[in-house]
Amino acid sequence: MNLPLLAVSIYWDLPVLLVVVSLVYAATRHDRWDKIIHEATGWGLRITLFLVGIGVVLYLLSTYL
């Protein structure tokens, strides 16, 4: 029995995890919501760029080696 709705990839959870981790980290450093959102946006961008960079490196290594 093939249930495509239950066969969801774990990668759909990645954006939610990025948002939650960024918000929690920012909330530990600031008390005001405007500062929290600003800091969380910056951290979310940094984490995303870091993960994309790792993905590109791994893709290049698997393609050319």
C-alpha positions as CSV (number, residue, x, y, z in Angstrom):
1,M,0.0,0.0,0.0
2,N,1.5,3.3,-1.1
3,L,0.5,6.3,0.8
4,P,2.1,9.4,-0.7
5,L,0.7,11.7,1.9
6,L,2.5,9.9,4.7
7,A,5.8,9.6,2.7
8,V,6.7,13.2,3.3
9,S,10.4,14.1,3.1
10,I,12.1,15.3,6.2
11,Y,13.4,18.3,4.3
12,W,10.0,20.0,4.6
13,D,10.8,20.5,8.3
14,L,14.0,22.4,7.6
15,P,12.4,25.9,7.1
16,V,10.4,25.5,10.3
17,L,13.5,24.4,12.2
18,L,15.5,27.4,10.8
19,V,12.8,29.8,11.9
20,V,12.4,28.3,15.4
21,V,16.2,28.1,16.1
22,S,16.7,31.7,14.9
23,L,13.9,33.0,17.0
24,V,14.9,31.1,20.1
25,Y,18.6,32.2,19.8
26,A,17.5,35.8,19.2
27,A,15.1,35.8,22.1
28,T,17.9,34.7,24.5
29,R,19.8,37.8,23.6
30,H,17.1,40.5,23.4
31,D,13.8,41.4,25.2
32,R,12.1,43.6,22.6
33,W,10.2,42.0,19.7
34,D,11.7,44.3,17.1
35,K,15.2,43.4,18.2
36,I,14.3,39.7,18.3
37,I,12.9,39.7,14.7
38,H,15.8,41.7,13.4
39,E,18.4,39.3,15.0
40,A,16.4,36.2,14.0
41,T,16.3,37.4,10.4
42,G,20.0,37.9,10.3
43,W,20.7,34.5,11.9
44,G,18.2,32.8,9.6
45,L,20.0,34.2,6.6
46,R,23.4,33.2,7.9
47,I,22.3,29.6,8.6
48,T,20.6,29.3,5.2
49,L,23.7,30.6,3.4
50,F,25.9,28.2,5.4
51,L,23.7,25.2,4.6
52,V,23.5,26.2,0.9
53,G,27.3,26.5,0.8
54,I,27.7,23.0,2.4
55,G,25.2,21.6,-0.2
56,V,27.1,23.2,-3.1
57,V,30.4,21.8,-1.8
58,L,28.9,18.3,-1.4
59,Y,27.4,18.5,-4.8
60,L,30.6,19.5,-6.4
61,L,32.5,16.8,-4.6
62,S,30.1,14.1,-5.6
63,T,30.0,15.3,-9.2
64,Y,33.7,15.7,-9.9
65,L,35.3,13.1,-7.7
